[in-house]
Amino acid sequence: MRKYLDDFIKLPVAKMAQQIANMTFSYKETKVPPAHYKKILNKSYEEIVEDNIAVNLLNIYYKTVKQLAAESPRWFMQALICNDLKINPASISNEEYQALELVYSQYADKKHVKFANQDMENLFNDILRNGSNAILEHGSDSDKL
């Protein structure tokens, strides 16, 4: 049985892009210019692989951070504080160490402590809802992060 895909893969890139734009429009009349799809279809294989590698590396970092947080929430939190405040644990002063211990003791009984600041979380959620144009609306709010 012959399928649409059989003919579609034989089309030149410009016609493929137009057909994808047509299919997209048929979903809730969503308009996307064929040039957008043409650009994507003309991406080199290396560019696509790069994107996949970036996601895979992010996943590795995520799993590592999650595992570290599960193994020792105390050291995990203290390491993040050291990183943010540019404190090297190898040369930490007694005062800095005491401050780390006391900060941890204030949060130790909480089930989940958020490490992303509220501005960062708001920006992420805004971009998620409104797309990359949200960055233009926020301007240089990244200075707050």
Contacts in CASP RR format, 6 or more apart in sequence:
PFRMAT RR
TARGET T0000
AUTHOR 0000-0000-0000
METHOD contacts of the structure
MODEL  1
MRKYLDDFIKLPVAKMAQQIANMTFSYKETKVPPAHYKKILNKSYEEIVE
DNIAVNLLNIYYKTVKQLAAESPRWFMQALICNDLKINPASISNEEYQAL
ELVYSQYADKKHVKFANQDMENLFNDILRNGSNAILEHGSDSDKL
8 16 0 8 1.000
8 19 0 8 1.000
11 19 0 8 1.000
13 38 0 8 1.000
13 41 0 8 1.000
13 42 0 8 1.000
14 34 0 8 1.000
14 38 0 8 1.000
16 37 0 8 1.000
16 38 0 8 1.000
16 41 0 8 1.000
17 34 0 8 1.000
17 35 0 8 1.000
17 36 0 8 1.000
17 37 0 8 1.000
17 38 0 8 1.000
17 41 0 8 1.000
18 34 0 8 1.000
20 32 0 8 1.000
20 34 0 8 1.000
20 37 0 8 1.000
21 31 0 8 1.000
21 32 0 8 1.000
21 33 0 8 1.000
21 34 0 8 1.000
21 36 0 8 1.000
21 37 0 8 1.000
24 30 0 8 1.000
24 31 0 8 1.000
24 32 0 8 1.000
25 31 0 8 1.000
25 32 0 8 1.000
65 76 0 8 1.000
68 75 0 8 1.000
68 76 0 8 1.000
68 79 0 8 1.000
69 76 0 8 1.000
73 108 0 8 1.000
74 104 0 8 1.000
74 108 0 8 1.000
77 103 0 8 1.000
77 104 0 8 1.000
77 107 0 8 1.000
77 113 0 8 1.000
77 115 0 8 1.000
78 89 0 8 1.000
78 100 0 8 1.000
78 103 0 8 1.000
78 104 0 8 1.000
79 89 0 8 1.000
80 115 0 8 1.000
81 87 0 8 1.000
81 100 0 8 1.000
81 103 0 8 1.000
82 88 0 8 1.000
82 89 0 8 1.000
82 92 0 8 1.000
82 100 0 8 1.000
87 96 0 8 1.000
92 100 0 8 1.000
107 113 0 8 1.000
114 121 0 8 1.000
116 124 0 8 1.000
117 144 0 8 1.000
117 145 0 8 1.000
119 141 0 8 1.000
119 144 0 8 1.000
119 145 0 8 1.000
120 145 0 8 1.000
123 134 0 8 1.000
123 135 0 8 1.000
123 138 0 8 1.000
123 141 0 8 1.000
123 142 0 8 1.000
123 145 0 8 1.000
126 134 0 8 1.000
126 137 0 8 1.000
126 138 0 8 1.000
127 134 0 8 1.000
127 135 0 8 1.000
130 137 0 8 1.000
END
